[in-house]
Amino acid sequence: MANYIMKFFGLTAVEDVIESFDLSNKNGMKLTVINYGATVVSLKMPLKTGEVIDVVLGFDNLEAYLKSFHLKSPPYFGATVGRFAGRINNRLFNLNGKPFLLNKNNNNHSLHGGIENFSQKIWIVENINEGENPSITLSYLSPDEEENYPGDLSVKLTYILSEENELIIEYQASSSEDTIVNLTHHSYFNLDGHKSDILKQELMVNSKKILETTNENIPTGKFLDISDSSFDFSNPKKCPSEIDTTFVFENNEEFAASLFSKNNMLKMTVYTDQPGIHIYVGGNCFNIIKGKENVDYHSLSGICFETQNFPDAPNHKHFPSPVLKKGEIYHHKTIYKFQSF
């Protein structure tokens, strides 16, 4: 623990430190989290062969995480995304008859919560359980008007490493006044290890519809049937070289998506209680920042499974409501389950 400690000069009070925390289950699966952005730094999975694979992209040092948010397309490696995941059109939404104009950080839109979003905050470590099903709980208090969102939003996030080789992520949030919330996790997975690309891995998505979007990836409000189209992953298909798409779920009792590597005979299955999953292939660091073990990450380095409400949900009345009312509790649970064959 705390092998990553570094004073955080220039961004917040000098007494704040970034720490690293390791969790391991009885099977040898190991999770490393830092409290900067409540970020997953590594997720190491033992294979039947005895080899251990780090299945997420990331960096070896804190400086790289800080610099990555200044890339032309920040990757958000392993980060917790909020206050609102995805894009909000023209950074504007209305709540209780009042307009709110957010900070823009993606063309004229707000993306992933704005300029200094949850992924760049120092979270407080509330609790660590090192016994069976080890876990770590982190919290962040987002003050009223941060990035121009209403209400003091109190967020708790728990990472659990189950003895069934699951990474379980649970979120809870409450607000001092009505607000909007959409939290997600932004790891880039690669079951062949972060030195490889994802093109030979097989993707399945348990969805029959996607959100139609503009050329700036803003939902139009329409749902598109994807049966027998290039977006139909109801049967296993090789990962696409380009995808940045929200899939819609109609049955959350079944799995959301899965990824399988024939090379390592390793499978990851995603389960969630959220209405959608945004799938994105990428990880490019443009040869500016080196990834773990001095790897150059490129546009095919990893694939994200961002379980969440729909982007721009506040501006579409027929989308699931993202409104968190004062006195109510936001809850979100997602599971990434790993199986080695």
Phi, psi and chi 1 to 4 in degrees:
 res  aa     phi    psi   chi1   chi2   chi3   chi4
   1 MET       -  146.3 -172.6 -176.4  -61.0      -
   2 ALA    66.2   24.4      -      -      -      -
   3 ASN   -78.6    3.1   57.2  -33.5      -      -
   4 TYR  -115.2    5.6 -130.8   78.8      -      -
   5 ILE   -56.3  133.5  -67.4  179.7      -      -
   6 MET  -154.0  129.5  175.7  175.6  175.2      -
   7 LYS   -62.6  143.6  -68.2  -71.0 -175.7 -177.4
   8 PHE  -106.8   56.8 -149.3   51.3      -      -
   9 PHE   -64.1  145.4  -66.5  105.4      -      -
  10 GLY    88.8  -18.9      -      -      -      -
  11 LEU  -113.8  -26.4  -67.3 -179.0      -      -
  12 THR  -159.6 -170.4 -173.4      -      -      -
  13 ALA   -59.8  142.2      -      -      -      -
  14 VAL   -67.4  -17.3  -65.2      -      -      -
  15 GLU   -77.3  -12.7   63.8  -92.9   19.3      -
  16 ASP   -72.8  140.5  -73.0  -31.1      -      -
  17 VAL  -130.2  153.9  -64.0      -      -      -
  18 ILE  -100.9  129.6  -52.2  -57.6      -      -
  19 GLU  -122.8  158.0  -64.2 -178.2  -83.7      -
  20 SER  -114.0  141.3  174.5      -      -      -
  21 PHE  -132.2  134.3  -55.1   89.1      -      -
  22 ASP  -111.2  135.8  -65.8  -28.5      -      -
  23 LEU  -124.0  138.8  -59.0  176.6      -      -
  24 SER  -135.0  140.1  -61.8      -      -      -
  25 ASN   -98.3  179.0   69.9    6.8      -      -
  26 LYS   -68.1  -16.2   64.4 -176.2  178.3 -176.6
  27 ASN   -89.3   -4.7  -55.4  -43.2      -      -
  28 GLY    94.0    5.0      -      -      -      -
  29 MET   -72.9  136.2 -172.6  177.5  177.6      -
  30 LYS  -133.5  130.4 -177.1  176.8  177.7 -179.2
  31 LEU  -114.8  134.1  170.5   71.3      -      -
  32 THR  -120.6  127.7  -59.0      -      -      -
  33 VAL  -127.3  142.0  174.7      -      -      -
  34 ILE  -114.6  155.1   57.3  174.1      -      -
  35 ASN   -86.2    4.2   60.3  -39.7      -      -
  36 TYR   -83.1  110.3  174.5   71.1      -      -
  37 GLY    71.4   12.3      -      -      -      -
  38 ALA    45.1   52.4      -      -      -      -
  39 THR   -95.2  135.2  -63.9      -      -      -
  40 VAL   -81.9  114.8  169.5      -      -      -
  41 VAL   -85.9  -41.3  171.2      -      -      -
  42 SER  -152.1  154.4   71.7      -      -      -
  43 LEU  -141.0  102.1 -176.2   59.7      -      -
  44 LYS   -99.9  127.5  -64.9 -179.2  178.0  178.9
  45 MET  -119.7  122.1 -179.8   67.8 -159.4      -
  46 PRO   -75.3  138.3   24.9  -30.3      -      -
  47 LEU   -98.7  167.3  -54.5  177.8      -      -
  48 LYS   -60.8  -27.7  -67.4  -77.1 -171.5 -178.4
  49 THR   -73.8  -11.6   60.6      -      -      -
  50 GLY    98.2  -14.7      -      -      -      -
  51 GLU   -72.1  151.3 -172.4 -179.5    1.8      -
  52 VAL  -115.4  127.6  176.3      -      -      -
  53 ILE  -113.6  128.8  -64.8  -67.6      -      -
  54 ASP   -84.7  113.1 -171.2  -10.5      -      -
  55 VAL   -97.0    7.7  -63.8      -      -      -
  56 VAL  -128.1  149.4  -62.9      -      -      -
  57 LEU   -77.4  158.0  -51.2 -171.8      -      -
  58 GLY   175.2 -169.4      -      -      -      -
  59 PHE  -122.5  159.9  -60.8  114.9      -      -
  60 ASP   -87.7  -11.4  -76.7  -31.6      -      -
  61 ASN  -147.1  158.4   57.2   75.3      -      -
  62 LEU   -65.5  -36.5  177.5   61.4      -      -
  63 GLU   -55.7  -39.2 -177.2 -177.9   10.0      -
  64 ALA   -66.3  -39.0      -      -      -      -
  65 TYR   -62.0  -42.3  -79.1   99.0      -      -
  66 LEU   -63.9  -45.1  -56.8 -177.4      -      -
  67 LYS   -66.4  -29.9  -74.6 -176.6  175.8  179.5
  68 SER   -63.2  -24.6   72.2      -      -      -
  69 PHE   -78.4   -3.0  -75.7   98.2      -      -
  70 HIS  -104.8    0.8  -61.8  -74.4      -      -
  71 LEU   -67.6  158.7  -67.1  172.5      -      -
  72 LYS   -64.0  -22.9   62.4 -178.5 -180.0  179.9
  73 SER  -137.9   87.8  179.5      -      -      -
  74 PRO   -56.4  134.0  -24.6   34.5      -      -
  75 PRO   -83.0  -20.6   27.8  -34.1      -      -
  76 TYR    57.6   41.3  -70.0   81.4      -      -
  77 PHE   -55.2  117.6  -73.8  147.3      -      -
  78 GLY    67.5    7.7      -      -      -      -
  79 ALA   -83.4  160.7      -      -      -      -
  80 THR   -90.4  127.0  -61.1      -      -      -
  81 VAL  -106.2  131.8  174.4      -      -      -
  82 GLY  -177.9  170.6      -      -      -      -
  83 ARG   -76.6  -20.7 -155.9 -179.3  -88.0 -155.0
  84 PHE  -136.8  112.8 -161.2   91.1      -      -
  85 ALA   -70.7  144.5      -      -      -      -
  86 GLY    84.3 -172.5      -      -      -      -
  87 ARG   -95.0  146.3  -67.6  166.9  177.9   82.1
  88 ILE  -116.4  119.8  -67.1 -178.2      -      -
  89 ASN   -58.1  126.0 -172.3   30.2      -      -
  90 ASN    53.3   25.1  -70.2  -36.4      -      -
  91 ARG    52.8   25.4   61.3 -168.7  174.4  117.5
  92 LEU  -124.1  135.7  178.2   67.6      -      -
  93 PHE  -146.8  160.8   71.1   94.6      -      -
  94 ASN  -115.1  139.3  -74.0  -83.5      -      -
  95 LEU  -140.8  124.2  179.7   61.7      -      -
  96 ASN    54.3   37.5  -61.4  -27.2      -      -
  97 GLY    80.6    4.6      -      -      -      -
  98 LYS  -115.3  133.2  179.5 -178.6  176.5 -178.7
  99 PRO   -81.0  143.7   28.7  -32.5      -      -
 100 PHE  -126.0  124.8  -69.4   88.5      -      -
 101 LEU  -106.3  109.3 -171.0   64.9      -      -
 102 LEU   -82.4  169.1  -54.8  172.3      -      -
 103 ASN   -72.9  141.4  -69.0  -26.7      -      -
 104 LYS   -97.0  140.1   62.2  179.2  179.3  179.5
 105 ASN  -146.4   12.4   62.2  -24.4      -      -
 106 ASN  -150.6   96.7 -177.1  -98.9      -      -
 107 ASN    54.3 -125.6  -62.7  -43.5      -      -
 108 ASN   -98.3   15.5 -164.2   47.0      -      -
 109 HIS  -109.9  165.4  -44.0  -61.5      -      -
 110 SER   -99.1  129.2  174.7      -      -      -
 111 LEU  -121.3  130.6  173.2   65.5      -      -
 112 HIS    55.8   29.7  -72.7  -17.3      -      -
 113 GLY   101.8   -5.3      -      -      -      -
 114 GLY   109.9 -164.7      -      -      -      -
 115 ILE   -67.5  -50.1  -61.4  169.1      -      -
 116 GLU  -117.2   78.3  -66.8 -174.5    9.4      -
 117 ASN   -89.1 -175.0   46.4   64.1      -      -
 118 PHE   -59.4  -26.3  -70.1    6.3      -      -
 119 SER   -67.5  -14.0  -54.5      -      -      -
 120 GLN  -116.6   16.0  -60.2  169.8   72.2      -
 121 LYS  -102.4  154.5  -58.0  -62.4 -176.0 -178.9
 122 ILE   -88.0  118.2  -60.9  177.1      -      -
 123 TRP   -91.7  151.9  -68.6   56.5      -      -
 124 ILE   -92.7  132.0  -65.0  170.4      -      -
 125 VAL   -82.2  115.3  176.6      -      -      -
 126 GLU   -90.1  -36.6  -61.8  -80.1   -9.1      -
 127 ASN  -161.7  145.2 -177.9   60.1      -      -
 128 ILE  -131.7  127.9  -60.5  173.7      -      -
 129 ASN  -114.6  115.7  166.2   33.2      -      -
 130 GLU  -102.6   10.6  -64.0  179.2  -27.8      -
 131 GLY   -87.4 -144.6      -      -      -      -
 132 GLU   -65.2  141.8 -172.0  175.1    0.2      -
 133 ASN    51.2   60.7  -60.2  -48.3      -      -
 134 PRO   -59.9  150.5   23.0  -34.1      -      -
 135 SER  -149.4  161.7   65.5      -      -      -
 136 ILE  -138.3  134.0 -180.0  170.2      -      -
 137 THR  -114.2  128.7  -61.0      -      -      -
 138 LEU  -123.0  154.5  -55.7  101.0      -      -
 139 SER  -136.4  155.7   67.9      -      -      -
 140 TYR  -146.4  134.3  176.5   66.5      -      -
 141 LEU  -105.4  111.4  177.3   60.6      -      -
 142 SER   -92.3  114.9  175.1      -      -      -
 143 PRO   -71.5  155.7   25.1  -32.8      -      -
 144 ASP   -51.8  133.2 -178.8   34.9      -      -
 145 GLU    77.1    4.9  -62.7 -172.7   -5.6      -
 146 GLU   -63.6  125.7 -178.2  173.2   65.5      -
 147 GLU    56.5   18.0  -64.6  -67.5  -37.8      -
 148 ASN    74.9   17.6  -62.1  -29.3      -      -
 149 TYR   -83.4  145.1  -74.8   92.9      -      -
 150 PRO   -81.6  147.7   29.0  -34.6      -      -
 151 GLY    88.6  145.4      -      -      -      -
 152 ASP   -76.8  114.9  -66.4  -35.3      -      -
 153 LEU  -104.2  119.3 -174.0   72.8      -      -
 154 SER  -100.5  120.3  177.7      -      -      -
 155 VAL  -118.9  135.4 -179.4      -      -      -
 156 LYS  -123.3  136.9  -79.4 -166.0  175.9 -178.3
 157 LEU  -129.9  129.7  161.2   66.2      -      -
 158 THR  -121.7  126.8  -60.0      -      -      -
 159 TYR   -99.4  127.4  -69.9  111.6      -      -
 160 ILE  -121.3  132.5  -56.2  166.0      -      -
 161 LEU  -107.5  100.1 -157.3   60.5      -      -
 162 SER   -77.5  163.5   83.1      -      -      -
 163 GLU   -75.9   -4.9  -54.9  -54.3  -27.3      -
 164 GLU   -98.0   19.1  -72.3   72.0   44.8      -
 165 ASN    61.0   44.0  -70.0  -17.1      -      -
 166 GLU  -110.3  137.9  -60.8  164.5  -39.4      -
 167 LEU   -96.9  110.0  172.5   59.1      -      -
 168 ILE  -103.4  129.7  -56.4  169.4      -      -
 169 ILE  -120.7  122.0  -52.1  177.0      -      -
 170 GLU  -122.9  132.5  -66.4 -164.5   66.8      -
 171 TYR  -118.0  142.8  -50.0   78.6      -      -
 172 GLN  -135.8  145.5  -78.6 -165.3   -6.8      -
 173 ALA  -151.3  148.9      -      -      -      -
 174 SER  -141.8  157.0   59.8      -      -      -
 175 SER  -132.9  149.8  179.8      -      -      -
 176 SER   -74.9  -15.5   63.2      -      -      -
 177 GLU  -154.6  168.0   58.7 -176.2  -83.3      -
 178 ASP   -55.3  136.0  -67.7   -0.3      -      -
 179 THR  -151.8 -173.7 -168.8      -      -      -
 180 ILE  -120.5  144.5   60.5  169.7      -      -
 181 VAL  -141.7  139.3 -178.3      -      -      -
 182 ASN  -157.7   97.7 -172.0   25.2      -      -
 183 LEU  -102.0  148.4  -53.9  177.6      -      -
 184 THR  -153.3  172.1 -164.4      -      -      -
 185 HIS  -112.0  141.0  179.3   69.7      -      -
 186 HIS  -123.3   39.4 -147.1  -75.8      -      -
 187 SER   -71.9  144.4  -84.5      -      -      -
 188 TYR   -99.3  116.8  -69.1   70.2      -      -
 189 PHE   -94.9  145.6  -66.1   94.4      -      -
 190 ASN  -150.3  108.0 -171.3  -34.7      -      -
 191 LEU   -75.0   -8.0  -58.3 -174.2      -      -
 192 ASP   -97.0    6.0  -70.6  -29.0      -      -
 193 GLY    95.9  154.7      -      -      -      -
 194 HIS   -74.9   -1.9   64.7  108.6      -      -
 195 LYS   -87.2   -9.8  -64.7 -179.7 -178.7  179.7
 196 SER  -101.9 -178.1  179.8      -      -      -
 197 ASP  -109.1  175.5   64.2   50.2      -      -
 198 ILE  -104.4    4.9   48.4   83.5      -      -
 199 LEU   -65.5  -25.9  -70.5 -179.8      -      -
 200 LYS   -91.7   -4.1  -67.5 -177.8  179.8  179.3
 201 GLN   -84.3  147.9  -66.5  165.8   49.6      -
 202 GLU   -98.7  130.2  -65.7 -178.5  -13.6      -
 203 LEU  -108.8  136.8  173.4   66.3      -      -
 204 MET  -127.7  141.4  -74.1 -174.1   69.6      -
 205 VAL  -133.6  125.0 -173.8      -      -      -
 206 ASN   -86.6   68.0 -171.7   21.7      -      -
 207 SER  -148.8  147.5  171.8      -      -      -
 208 LYS  -111.1   -3.3  -62.8  178.2 -179.8  178.2
 209 LYS  -140.7  151.3  -64.5  177.9 -178.3  177.3
 210 ILE  -126.9  165.3   60.1  172.3      -      -
 211 LEU   -82.6  129.8  -62.5 -174.8      -      -
 212 GLU   -71.6  140.2 -179.0 -175.3   65.1      -
 213 THR  -134.7  162.9   56.9      -      -      -
 214 THR   -79.5 -179.9   67.7      -      -      -
 215 ASN   -70.7   -7.8   58.4    4.1      -      -
 216 GLU  -104.9   16.5  -68.7 -172.0  -16.6      -
 217 ASN    63.7   35.5 -135.6    6.5      -      -
 218 ILE   -99.6  127.3  -58.9  -64.3      -      -
 219 PRO   -58.2  136.8  -26.0   35.6      -      -
 220 THR   -83.9  -16.2   64.8      -      -      -
 221 GLY   104.9  -11.0      -      -      -      -
 222 LYS   -93.1  148.9  -65.7 -178.8  179.7  179.7
 223 PHE  -105.7  134.4  -60.5   92.3      -      -
 224 LEU  -108.5  130.9  -59.7 -179.9      -      -
 225 ASP   -73.7  130.6 -172.2  -66.3      -      -
 226 ILE  -110.6   10.0   55.1  174.5      -      -
 227 SER   -56.1  127.8  -60.2      -      -      -
 228 ASP    62.4   19.8  -60.4  -40.5      -      -
 229 SER  -102.7  177.9   76.2      -      -      -
 230 SER   -66.4  -16.8   61.1      -      -      -
 231 PHE   -93.2    2.1  -70.3   96.5      -      -
 232 ASP   -83.6  104.6 -174.4   -7.6      -      -
 233 PHE  -114.2   32.2  -69.3   93.2      -      -
 234 SER   -67.8  -23.5   54.7      -      -      -
 235 ASN  -115.9  152.6  -68.3  -55.4      -      -
 236 PRO   -58.9  132.4  -21.3   31.9      -      -
 237 LYS  -138.5  155.2  -68.8 -162.0  -57.8 -169.1
 238 LYS   -59.0  144.9  -66.9  -69.7 -165.7  -61.3
 239 CYS   -57.6  137.9  -77.7      -      -      -
 240 PRO   -73.4  155.0   27.5  -33.7      -      -
 241 SER   -77.4  -21.4   58.0      -      -      -
 242 GLU  -140.6  127.1  -70.2 -174.2   28.1      -
 243 ILE  -160.4  140.2 -167.8  168.5      -      -
 244 ASP  -154.9   70.4 -167.2   -1.9      -      -
 245 THR  -137.8  141.4  -57.4      -      -      -
 246 THR   -98.4  120.4  -59.2      -      -      -
 247 PHE   -95.8  143.2  -68.3   79.5      -      -
 248 VAL  -103.6  134.5  177.1      -      -      -
 249 PHE  -103.5  139.9  -62.7  133.8      -      -
 250 GLU  -114.3  -10.9  -64.5  174.6  -25.5      -
 251 ASN  -141.7   96.0 -175.9   -2.0      -      -
 252 ASN   -80.0   -2.5  -82.8   -6.6      -      -
 253 GLU   -76.4  -21.0  -65.3  179.9    0.0      -
 254 GLU   -97.0  177.2  -61.3 -178.8    9.0      -
 255 PHE   -65.7  153.8   79.7  101.0      -      -
 256 ALA   -89.3  -46.9      -      -      -      -
 257 ALA  -160.5  165.4      -      -      -      -
 258 SER  -148.4  157.5   68.8      -      -      -
 259 LEU  -134.5  136.1 -172.3   66.0      -      -
 260 PHE  -135.8  132.2  178.3   65.1      -      -
 261 SER  -108.1  114.1  163.8      -      -      -
 262 LYS   -69.4  -27.9  -73.1 -174.7  176.3  178.5
 263 ASN   -62.4  -48.5  178.6   53.1      -      -
 264 ASN  -101.8   -0.5  -78.1  -28.7      -      -
 265 MET    49.7   49.5  -64.7  -58.6  -68.0      -
 266 LEU  -124.2  133.4 -179.4   62.1      -      -
 267 LYS  -123.7  139.2 -178.2  178.4 -177.0  179.8
 268 MET  -119.6  128.8 -178.9 -176.7   77.9      -
 269 THR  -118.3  134.1  -52.3      -      -      -
 270 VAL  -106.2  131.2 -175.0      -      -      -
 271 TYR  -123.9  144.4  -56.8   87.7      -      -
 272 THR  -156.9  158.0 -172.8      -      -      -
 273 ASP  -101.2    9.8   56.3   11.6      -      -
 274 GLN   -88.1  158.8  -65.5  -60.4  -72.5      -
 275 PRO   -78.5   -9.9   25.9  -33.9      -      -
 276 GLY  -153.1  169.6      -      -      -      -
 277 ILE  -139.4  128.7 -173.0  168.4      -      -
 278 HIS   -98.6  121.1 -169.3   84.4      -      -
 279 ILE  -107.6  130.7  -64.7 -178.3      -      -
 280 TYR  -141.7  128.2  173.5   65.7      -      -
 281 VAL   -99.4  130.2  166.8      -      -      -
 282 GLY   174.6 -145.3      -      -      -      -
 283 GLY   116.5    6.7      -      -      -      -
 284 ASN   -61.9  126.4 -160.5  -14.1      -      -
 285 CYS  -109.8   11.5  -71.2      -      -      -
 286 PHE    56.6   29.0  -51.8   98.8      -      -
 287 ASN    58.6   21.7  -63.0  -45.7      -      -
 288 ILE   -98.1  -40.2  -65.3  173.2      -      -
 289 ILE  -123.4  135.1  -53.8  173.3      -      -
 290 LYS   -83.8  140.7  -64.0  -72.4 -173.0  179.5
 291 GLY   -80.9 -171.4      -      -      -      -
 292 LYS   -55.8  143.4  -74.1 -177.7  -76.2 -170.6
 293 GLU    57.9   31.2  -60.2  178.4  -41.4      -
 294 ASN    64.3   28.2 -149.2   37.8      -      -
 295 VAL   -83.1  140.5  172.7      -      -      -
 296 ASP   -89.3  107.8  -80.5  -41.2      -      -
 297 TYR   -77.6  143.2  -68.0  145.2      -      -
 298 HIS  -130.8 -171.8   48.5   79.9      -      -
 299 SER   -72.9   -5.1   60.4      -      -      -
 300 LEU  -121.0   20.2  -58.0  172.9      -      -
 301 SER   -75.7  -28.6  -75.0      -      -      -
 302 GLY  -159.0  171.5      -      -      -      -
 303 ILE  -133.5  132.1 -178.7  168.7      -      -
 304 CYS   -97.2  143.7  -63.1      -      -      -
 305 PHE  -124.0   86.2  -64.5   86.9      -      -
 306 GLU   -92.2   95.0  -57.3  164.9   54.1      -
 307 THR   -76.4  130.6   55.9      -      -      -
 308 GLN  -174.1  175.8   59.2 -177.3   62.5      -
 309 ASN   -74.6  173.9 -164.3   -9.8      -      -
 310 PHE   -75.6  142.6  -56.8  155.2      -      -
 311 PRO   -55.9  148.0  -23.8   33.4      -      -
 312 ASP    59.2   23.0 -157.0   34.5      -      -
 313 ALA   -57.3  -33.5      -      -      -      -
 314 PRO   -62.6  -20.2  -21.3   32.1      -      -
 315 ASN  -102.0   11.9  -65.7  -45.2      -      -
 316 HIS  -136.7  106.5  -60.2  -85.6      -      -
 317 LYS   -64.4  -24.6  -69.8 -176.8  178.8  179.1
 318 HIS   -88.1   -3.3   60.6  -64.7      -      -
 319 PHE   -79.8  157.7  -77.2    5.8      -      -
 320 PRO   -56.2  136.5  -25.2   35.0      -      -
 321 SER   -67.7  131.1  174.8      -      -      -
 322 PRO   -94.2    6.6   36.0  -34.2      -      -
 323 VAL   -76.6  127.5  175.1      -      -      -
 324 LEU  -107.8  113.1  175.2   64.7      -      -
 325 LYS   -82.5  151.9  -67.9 -172.6  173.8  -64.6
 326 LYS   -54.5  131.3  177.5 -178.8  177.3  179.4
 327 GLY    90.8  -11.6      -      -      -      -
 328 GLU   -96.1  166.8  -65.9 -175.6  -11.0      -
 329 ILE  -118.1  126.1  -58.2  -65.2      -      -
 330 TYR   -83.2  134.4  167.6   93.5      -      -
 331 HIS  -137.2  138.8 -176.5 -100.8      -      -
 332 HIS  -148.1  130.5  167.2  177.8      -      -
 333 LYS  -131.2  131.5 -177.7  177.0 -178.4  179.5
 334 THR  -134.7  141.8  -70.1      -      -      -
 335 ILE  -124.6  131.6  -60.3  171.1      -      -
 336 TYR  -110.9  107.7  -59.2   93.9      -      -
 337 LYS  -103.8  132.8 -179.5  179.0  177.5   65.3
 338 PHE  -112.7  138.3  -66.5   83.8      -      -
 339 GLN  -134.7  129.6  -64.4  168.3  -78.9      -
 340 SER  -106.8  128.6  179.6      -      -      -
 341 PHE  -109.8      -  -61.5   96.1      -      -
